[in-house]
Each structure stands twice: as C-alpha cells, then as structure tokens.
Amino acid sequence: MNKKYIDANVFIQGIIRDDKRAKDVIFKVANNDFTGVTSVLSWDEIVFVVRKFLGADVAKEEGNKFFKLPNFEYIDAKKDIILKAQKLVEKYDLKPRDAIHCATAIHLGIKEIISEDNDFDKVSELIRINPSTL
C-alpha cells in the first residue's frame, strides 16, 4: 500500500482552523486511499498547540483521538532516527522537529510528506505535497 508521511501541522490545522483541506487528508487515510505515517512526537505538537489556542480540555480530547485514527502508523522516535535528524539539521538548517519528521519518513523509505510547511521543500530526499493539492 502507498504510504505518505503526515506532518503534525496537517492535524493541527484541521483542529485549530477547521481547515477542510487538512481534514480531507485525514479522511483519505481513514478511507484507505493511502496509509498515513507520522511520528509519535506529532502528539506532543498537536496537544501543545491546541492547548495554547483552544484550551486544556480540547487538547486532552484531541490528544486522545490522535492515536485512534484508522489506517495510521505511529513511529517511535528512536536514536537512529534522531541521529539522522541531526544530519538533516546540519545539511538543510531545519528546525529540530521538522528534521525528526523528515528523518522518520526517510528512515522508512517514504518519499512524500504532506505538509503546508514549505521548509520541507529544501529536503531533496522528500517531495512535499500541500494538502490543498492532494
């Protein structure tokens, strides 16, 4: 099955802005159009940002939903992925969490990352897909 890496901002924009394009990505995964893959660390990003903008109760609810999404693979942030992330930080001047997302995808042989974040465009090992074009 076709796998695509899903950046945390897709989940966040679906929650914070009720963004239809972001939600469509999650629905496509749920409908088995492709398998969604993300780092377990996406949970931290989602809960942190949702808590900041929508409050602790909504953050708790969304955090609980995250690991129950169908057709998603949640990848642990192991040392070899973090070491690869360090190399990506050095090579592309990425933010640490972006580097972890890239390293996770690359480690798994996934070539596409779905994200609104154009910082991923400079990573030659990946092709960024904007949610609006999927």
Secondary structure, 3 states (H helix, E strand, C coil): CCEEEECHHHHHHHHHCCCHHHHHHHHHHHCCCCEEEEECCHHHHHHHHHHHHHCHHHHHHHHHHHCCCCCEEEECCCHHHHHHHHHHHHHHCCCHHHHHHHHHHHHCCCCEEECCCHHHHHCCCCEEECHHHC
